[in-house]
Amino acid sequence: MTPIQTTQVLTARYGPAYRWLVTVTGMIGVVSMVLAMTTVNVAVPDVMGAFGIGQDKAQWMSSAYTATMTAGMLMNAWLTGILGERRVFVGALCFFSLGALLGGAAPTEDLLIFARILQGFSAGIAQPLVMATIFTVFPAERRGMAMGVFGLGVVFAPAIGPTLGGMMIEYFSWRYVFYISLPFCVLAAGLGLFFMPTRPLPRQIPPFDWPGFALLCASLFGLMTGIADGQREGWASDTIVFRLVLGAAAGVAFILWELKTTRAMLDVRIFANLEFSAAAMIAFIFGAGMMGSTYIIPVFVQTQIGFTPLLAGLMMMPAGIMLAFIFPLAGRLADAIPASTMIIAGLLLFALGFAFMAGADVDTTFWALVGMTMVSRLGLGFINPSLNASSLKALPADKVRQGAGVANFMRQLGGAFGINLLVAFFEVRTRFHADALTATQAWDNNATQRLLVQVEQLMQRSGLPLQQQKAAAYDYLGEILSAKAQMLAFSDTFIVVGVVALVALIPAGMLSRSQRKVFRGARLKRA
């Protein structure tokens, strides 16, 4: 029987170096999960072609991962309390690796989505555990530095993730994208067996808020599947209306239950603090913008501009590397000026980046797209550290731990719905523009008639039989209209992302008024 190895026992065995050993162990595990979250986005067009599905189904590779990660986070404390850090960490990595193997070998899109659900749930359980463990082993005066080092690794993973995914697709197959994280998982699990602390198994399993968890899952399932399938099955169809109503009702029931139960897994009462509510609203929009844009930009440049997966990944890399340097700088700036000022500046930059993206088309150059992406990511770099500080400073000391969990939950929830809503909006606008463009192709449209005649002449010169020339010309016209409709829909989607960022200025303004008073008071005391 393996002896119980608490944090104190391991610290005594390895000395001061243990803090960094457990930090590196946890960071490698989390990096593997962040890589898996970001690398698949460049594979979306290939997956759509492999299974013959549209974006409404392919987007589940990302949104299912994020949604189940949100649910998994709420089970982390309960599972860790029963099994201990080591068993939960290594177990989560094993299930995560199983999901990677299933995803890479999936013969159908349904099994692929199930694999992503398995990975997302495992990541949701492991990530808060790692942060809590690092927080525990470091003294209070060094926790900021430790979390900074940990955050640097987590930020660097999405910087290189799309590029690694593009390389796998370019030289091997889209299936190899799922295998990228496996070496990191194996290494982290091996280190975890030595450096993650353990605890004795409890004699009695502590209670868990199963009704609340079931209501949350029902709400996520109903709302997200209803939004995703609405365009294909019809927004007024019985199935979609039932899913949306079920999701909304389950969401309301979840809030009411969490207010009533004595073992709530999410402290809903904390939203009574208006300043924290404003920060939580920004966190939701931040998550939606970050995850939604990380998904939609690689799909856009591949399907519309013709970038290869590798080129799409390389396009995202400079912005990711920039974030790794911006986060520490933004954290120091947040100590010198009100955090709300940083958030407002970040939201404006994020919106500006997508205002530029809305004008992108097939003639936009690679470096112009890199610049647009960097502007929006610079905004995210300003928002993230300041947002973390704002959400926690608004709370009394005894509510900080619950506040951190709720803020993280809101960010992940926003990420799950961000991808879902953006793809649904894109599908709706594609249909709208396709219908509008088709309506202009009447017999009295001289430009269309000239195009058809020219295409028929080209078909004739290429040796196509007479009876097929007109059909080929009409097929070509249809492809042009479809491509134009998608281009306009992407432009609309980028505009909406920017507008949502501007809407977040309202809660940011609420933060600004209260924080400026506190900030002035603190400066007067120091003076």
C-alpha positions in Angstrom: 0.0 0.0 0.0 1.4 3.4 -1.0 2.0 5.7 2.0 0.0 8.9 2.2 2.2 11.7 0.8 0.8 15.0 1.8 2.2 18.4 0.7 4.2 18.6 3.9 5.7 15.1 3.5 6.7 15.8 -0.1 8.2 19.2 0.8 10.2 17.6 3.5 11.5 14.9 1.0 12.4 17.2 -1.9 13.0 20.5 0.0 12.3 24.0 -1.5 12.6 22.6 -5.0 9.3 20.7 -4.5 7.3 23.9 -5.2 8.7 24.1 -8.7 8.5 20.4 -9.3 4.8 20.3 -8.6 4.3 23.6 -10.6 6.1 22.1 -13.7 4.1 18.9 -13.3 0.8 20.7 -13.2 1.8 23.1 -16.0 2.7 20.3 -18.4 -0.7 18.6 -17.7 -2.6 21.8 -18.3 -0.6 22.7 -21.4 -1.6 19.4 -22.9 -5.2 20.2 -22.4 -5.0 23.8 -23.7 -3.2 22.5 -26.8 -6.0 20.1 -27.4 -8.5 22.9 -27.0 -6.8 25.2 -29.6 -5.2 22.8 -32.2 -8.5 21.4 -33.5 -9.7 24.8 -34.8 -7.5 24.7 -37.8 -8.8 21.2 -38.6 -12.5 22.2 -38.8 -12.6 22.5 -42.7 -10.8 19.1 -43.1 -13.3 17.5 -40.6 -16.2 19.0 -42.5 -14.9 17.5 -45.7 -14.1 14.1 -44.2 -17.5 13.5 -42.7 -19.6 15.7 -45.1 -21.0 17.9 -42.4 -21.6 21.6 -42.0 -20.2 24.1 -39.5 -23.3 23.6 -37.3 -22.0 20.1 -36.6 -18.3 20.6 -36.9 -18.3 23.4 -34.3 -19.2 20.9 -31.6 -15.5 19.8 -31.6 -14.8 23.1 -29.8 -18.0 24.0 -28.1 -18.6 20.5 -26.6 -15.1 20.6 -25.2 -15.7 24.0 -23.6 -19.2 23.2 -22.3 -18.2 20.0 -20.6 -15.1 21.6 -19.2 -17.4 24.2 -17.6 -19.4 21.4 -16.0 -16.3 19.4 -15.0 -14.9 22.4 -13.1 -17.9 22.3 -10.7 -17.1 18.6 -9.8 -13.4 19.3 -9.1 -13.6 20.1 -5.4 -15.9 17.2 -4.6 -13.7 14.6 -6.5 -10.5 16.0 -5.0 -12.0 15.8 -1.6 -12.7 12.1 -2.1 -9.7 10.8 -4.1 -7.0 13.4 -3.4 -5.0 15.4 -5.9 -2.7 12.7 -7.2 -5.5 10.2 -8.1 -7.7 12.9 -9.7 -4.8 14.5 -11.7 -3.5 11.2 -13.1 -7.0 9.8 -13.7 -8.1 13.0 -15.5 -5.0 12.7 -17.8 -5.8 9.1 -18.5 -9.4 9.8 -19.5 -8.1 12.8 -21.5 -5.6 10.6 -23.4 -8.4 8.1 -24.1 -10.4 11.0 -25.6 -7.5 11.9 -27.8 -7.1 8.4 -29.1 -10.8 8.1 -29.7 -10.9 11.4 -31.5 -8.0 10.6 -33.8 -9.5 7.2 -34.7 -13.2 8.3 -34.8 -15.0 6.7 -37.8 -18.0 9.1 -37.4 -18.6 12.6 -36.3 -20.7 11.5 -33.3 -17.8 9.5 -31.9 -15.5 12.4 -32.5 -17.8 14.7 -30.6 -18.1 12.1 -27.7 -14.2 12.1 -27.6 -14.2 15.9 -27.2 -16.8 15.7 -24.5 -14.5 13.2 -22.6 -11.5 15.5 -23.1 -13.4 18.6 -22.0 -14.8 17.0 -18.8 -11.3 15.7 -17.9 -9.8 19.2 -18.5 -12.4 20.8 -16.4 -11.6 18.6 -13.4 -7.8 18.9 -13.7 -7.3 22.6 -14.3 -8.7 24.0 -11.0 -6.9 21.2 -9.2 -3.5 22.3 -10.5 -4.1 26.0 -9.7 -5.2 25.1 -6.2 -2.2 22.9 -5.6 0.3 25.5 -6.8 -1.5 28.1 -4.6 -1.1 25.8 -1.6 2.6 24.9 -1.9 3.8 28.5 -2.3 3.9 31.1 0.6 1.6 34.1 0.2 4.4 36.4 -0.9 5.5 34.2 -3.8 2.1 33.0 -5.1 1.9 35.8 -7.6 5.2 34.9 -9.2 4.3 31.2 -9.3 0.9 31.9 -10.9 2.7 34.2 -13.4 5.0 31.4 -14.4 2.1 29.0 -14.6 0.1 31.4 -16.6 2.9 32.0 -19.0 3.0 28.3 -19.9 -0.8 28.2 -20.3 -0.7 31.3 -22.6 2.1 29.9 -24.7 0.2 26.7 -25.5 -2.5 28.4 -27.6 0.2 30.5 -29.3 1.8 27.4 -30.8 -1.2 25.1 -30.8 -2.7 26.2 -34.2 0.7 26.1 -35.9 1.3 22.6 -34.5 -2.1 21.5 -35.7 -1.5 23.0 -39.1 1.8 21.1 -39.4 0.1 17.8 -38.5 -2.6 18.4 -41.2 -0.1 19.6 -43.8 2.3 16.6 -43.5 0.1 13.8 -42.1 -3.6 14.0 -41.6 -6.2 16.0 -39.5 -6.5 12.9 -37.3 -2.9 13.6 -36.0 -4.1 16.9 -34.5 -5.7 14.8 -31.7 -2.4 13.0 -30.9 -0.3 16.2 -30.3 -1.2 16.3 -26.6 -0.5 12.6 -25.9 3.3 13.0 -25.1 2.5 15.8 -22.7 -0.2 13.8 -21.0 2.2 10.8 -20.5 4.9 13.0 -19.1 2.6 14.9 -16.8 1.0 11.6 -15.5 4.4 10.1 -14.8 5.5 13.2 -12.9 2.2 13.4 -11.1 2.8 9.9 -9.6 5.8 11.3 -7.8 5.1 15.0 -7.1 1.3 15.4 -6.7 0.2 15.1 -3.1 -2.2 12.4 -1.9 -4.6 12.2 1.0 -6.3 9.3 2.8 -9.6 8.1 1.3 -12.6 9.4 3.5 -14.6 6.9 5.4 -17.8 8.4 4.1 -18.3 10.0 0.7 -19.2 13.7 1.2 -22.5 14.9 -0.3 -22.6 16.5 -3.8 -25.2 18.8 -5.4 -26.4 16.2 -7.9 -29.8 18.0 -8.6 -27.9 21.2 -9.3 -25.4 19.5 -11.5 -28.2 17.7 -13.5 -30.1 21.0 -14.0 -26.9 22.7 -15.3 -26.2 19.9 -17.7 -29.8 19.9 -18.9 -29.6 23.7 -19.4 -26.4 23.5 -21.4 -27.7 20.6 -23.5 -31.0 22.2 -24.3 -29.7 25.7 -25.1 -26.6 24.7 -27.0 -28.1 22.0 -29.2 -31.2 24.2 -29.8 -28.9 27.1 -31.0 -26.6 24.8 -33.0 -29.4 22.9 -34.9 -31.8 25.8 -35.2 -30.9 26.9 -38.7 -30.9 23.3 -40.1 -34.1 22.1 -38.5 -36.0 25.4 -38.5 -36.1 27.8 -35.6 -39.9 27.4 -35.2 -39.8 23.6 -35.4 -41.2 21.6 -32.4 -37.8 20.1 -31.7 -35.9 23.3 -31.5 -38.5 25.2 -29.5 -38.6 22.3 -27.0 -34.8 22.2 -26.6 -34.6 26.0 -26.1 -37.5 26.1 -23.6 -36.1 23.1 -21.8 -32.7 24.7 -21.6 -34.1 28.1 -20.4 -36.4 26.4 -17.8 -33.5 24.2 -16.5 -31.3 27.3 -16.2 -33.9 29.1 -14.1 -34.5 26.0 -12.0 -30.7 25.7 -11.5 -30.4 29.3 -10.1 -33.5 28.7 -7.8 -32.1 25.4 -6.6 -28.6 26.9 -5.9 -30.3 29.6 -3.8 -32.2 27.0 -1.8 -29.8 24.1 -1.3 -27.4 24.1 1.6 -24.6 22.4 -0.4 -24.6 24.6 -3.5 -21.8 24.0 -5.9 -22.1 27.5 -7.3 -22.6 30.5 -4.9 -25.3 32.4 -6.8 -25.8 34.9 -4.0 -22.4 36.4 -4.8 -24.0 38.1 -7.7 -25.8 40.4 -5.3 -22.5 42.4 -5.3 -23.1 44.7 -8.2 -19.4 45.3 -8.8 -18.7 41.6 -9.0 -21.8 41.1 -11.3 -20.4 43.6 -13.7 -17.0 41.9 -13.7 -18.7 38.5 -14.2 -20.7 39.9 -17.1 -17.4 41.1 -18.7 -15.9 37.7 -18.0 -18.7 36.0 -19.9 -18.2 38.3 -22.9 -14.4 37.9 -22.6 -14.8 34.1 -22.8 -17.2 34.3 -25.7 -15.0 36.7 -27.7 -11.8 34.8 -27.0 -13.0 31.3 -27.8 -15.4 32.4 -30.6 -12.7 34.4 -32.4 -10.1 31.6 -31.9 -12.5 29.3 -33.7 -13.9 31.6 -36.4 -10.7 33.2 -37.7 -8.9 30.0 -38.8 -12.1 28.7 -40.4 -12.5 32.0 -42.3 -8.9 32.2 -43.7 -9.1 28.6 -44.8 -12.5 28.5 -46.4 -12.6 32.0 -47.9 -9.0 33.1 -48.5 -7.6 29.7 -49.3 -4.9 29.4 -46.6 -3.6 26.0 -45.8 -4.0 24.7 -42.2 -0.3 25.4 -41.6 -0.6 29.0 -42.9 -3.7 29.5 -40.8 -1.8 28.4 -37.8 1.3 30.5 -38.6 -1.1 33.5 -39.0 -2.3 33.1 -35.4 1.2 32.5 -33.9 2.5 36.1 -33.6 -0.6 37.2 -31.7 -0.2 34.3 -29.3 3.4 35.0 -28.7 2.6 38.7 -28.1 0.1 37.7 -25.4 2.8 35.8 -23.5 4.7 39.1 -23.2 1.7 41.3 -22.7 0.2 39.5 -19.8 3.0 40.3 -17.3 3.1 43.9 -18.5 -0.6 44.3 -18.3 -0.6 42.9 -14.7 1.9 45.5 -13.6 -0.1 48.3 -15.3 -3.2 47.1 -13.5 -1.4 47.9 -10.2 -0.6 51.4 -11.4 -4.0 52.5 -12.9 -7.6 51.4 -12.2 -8.3 48.0 -13.6 -11.5 49.2 -15.2 -9.4 51.6 -17.4 -7.4 48.6 -18.6 -10.6 46.7 -19.3 -12.2 49.5 -21.3 -9.0 50.0 -23.3 -8.8 46.2 -24.0 -12.5 46.1 -25.1 -12.0 49.0 -27.5 -8.9 47.4 -29.0 -10.7 44.0 -29.4 -13.6 45.7 -31.1 -11.2 47.7 -33.4 -9.4 44.4 -34.4 -12.7 42.9 -35.5 -13.7 46.1 -37.3 -10.6 45.6 -39.4 -11.5 41.9 -39.9 -14.9 42.8 -41.2 -13.3 44.3 -44.2 -11.1 41.3 -45.0 -11.6 39.4 -48.3 -9.7 37.2 -50.7 -7.3 40.1 -51.6 -6.3 40.7 -47.9 -2.6 39.7 -47.5 -1.2 37.4 -44.9 0.6 40.1 -42.9 -2.5 42.3 -42.9 -4.5 39.5 -41.3 -1.6 39.0 -38.8 -1.9 42.6 -37.8 -5.7 42.5 -37.4 -5.4 39.5 -35.2 -2.7 41.1 -33.1 -4.8 44.2 -32.5 -7.7 42.1 -31.1 -5.4 39.8 -29.1 -3.7 42.9 -27.6 -7.1 43.9 -26.3 -7.6 40.5 -24.7 -4.1 40.8 -23.1 -5.2 44.1 -21.4 -8.5 42.6 -20.2 -7.5 39.3 -18.7 -5.2 40.3 -15.7 -7.3 43.3 -14.9 -10.5 41.3 -15.0 -9.2 38.7 -12.5 -8.2 41.5 -10.1 -11.5 43.4 -10.5 -13.7 40.3 -9.8 -11.9 39.5 -6.6 -11.2 43.0 -5.2 -15.0 43.6 -5.2 -15.5 40.9 -2.6 -14.9 40.6 1.1 -12.0 38.3 2.1 -14.3 35.3 3.1 -15.9 35.3 -0.4 -12.7 35.5 -2.5 -12.4 31.7 -3.0 -16.0 31.4 -4.1 -15.7 34.5 -6.3 -12.7 33.0 -8.1 -14.6 29.9 -8.9 -17.7 31.8 -10.1 -15.6 34.2 -12.3 -13.8 31.2 -13.9 -17.2 29.5 -14.5 -18.6 32.6 -16.2 -15.5 32.8 -18.5 -15.8 29.2 -19.5 -19.5 29.4 -20.0 -19.0 32.4 -22.2 -16.5 30.5 -24.3 -18.9 27.6 -24.7 -21.8 29.8 -25.9 -19.5 32.1 -27.9 -18.6 29.4 -30.5 -22.1 28.1 -30.5 -23.8 31.5 -31.1 -21.2 32.7 -33.6 -21.7 29.6 -35.8 -25.5 29.8 -35.6 -25.4 33.5 -36.5 -23.0 32.8 -39.4 -25.4 30.1 -40.7 -28.4 32.4 -40.5 -26.6 35.3 -42.3 -25.2 32.9 -45.0 -28.8 31.9 -45.8 -29.9 35.5 -45.8 -27.2 36.7 -48.2 -27.7 33.6 -50.4 -31.4 34.3 -50.8 -30.7 38.1 -51.4 -28.1 37.4 -54.0 -30.2 34.7 -55.7 -33.1 37.2 -56.0 -30.9 39.5 -58.1 -30.2 36.9 -60.7 -33.1 37.6 -62.9 -33.3 37.5 -66.7 -33.0 41.2 -67.0 -29.7 41.2 -65.1 -27.3 41.9 -68.0 -24.2 41.3 -65.9 -25.3 37.8 -65.1 -26.3 37.1 -68.7 -22.8 38.2 -69.9 -21.1 36.0 -67.3 -23.2 33.0 -68.3 -22.4 33.5 -72.0 -18.7 33.9 -71.3 -18.6 30.7 -69.2 -20.5 28.8 -71.9 -17.9 29.9 -74.4 -15.1 28.8 -72.2 -16.8 25.4 -71.8 -17.2 25.1 -75.5 -13.5 25.8 -76.1 -12.6 23.2 -73.5 -14.5 20.6 -75.5 -17.5 20.1 -73.2 -20.6 18.8 -75.1 -23.2 21.4 -76.0 -25.9 20.0 -73.8 -23.7 20.4 -70.7 -22.3 23.9 -71.3 -25.4 25.8 -69.9 -25.6 23.5 -66.9 -21.9 24.0 -66.2 -22.3 27.8 -66.5 -25.2 27.7 -64.0 -23.2 25.6 -61.6 -20.4 28.1 -61.7 -22.8 31.0 -61.1 -24.1 29.1 -58.1 -20.6 28.6 -56.6 -19.9 32.3 -57.0 -23.1 33.3 -55.2 -22.4 30.7 -52.4 -18.9 32.0 -51.9 -20.0 35.6 -51.9 -22.8 34.8 -49.4 -20.3 33.1 -47.1 -17.9 36.0 -47.3 -20.6 38.5 -46.4 -21.8 36.3 -43.5 -18.2 36.2 -42.1 -18.1 40.0 -42.4 -21.4 40.2 -40.4 -20.1 37.8 -37.8 -16.9 39.8 -37.3 -19.0 43.0 -36.9 -21.2 41.2 -34.3 -18.1 40.2 -32.3 -16.9 43.8 -32.2 -20.4 45.1 -31.3 -20.6 42.6 -28.4 -17.2 43.9 -27.1 -18.6 47.4 -27.2 -21.7 46.3 -25.3 -19.4 45.1 -22.6 -18.3 48.7 -22.1 -21.6 49.2 -20.1 -20.6 46.9 -17.2 -17.0 48.1 -17.6 -18.3 51.6 -17.0 -20.1 50.4 -13.8 -16.8 49.0 -12.6 -15.0 52.3 -13.5 -17.1 54.5 -11.3 -16.6 52.5 -8.2 -12.9 51.6 -8.8 -11.8 55.1 -9.5 -13.1 56.2 -6.0 -11.2 53.3 -4.4 -8.1 54.0 -6.4 -8.1 57.8 -5.5 -8.6 56.9 -1.8 -5.7 54.5 -1.9 -3.4 57.1 -3.5 -4.3 59.7 -1.0 -3.5 57.3 1.9 -0.1 56.5 0.3 0.6 60.2 -0.1 
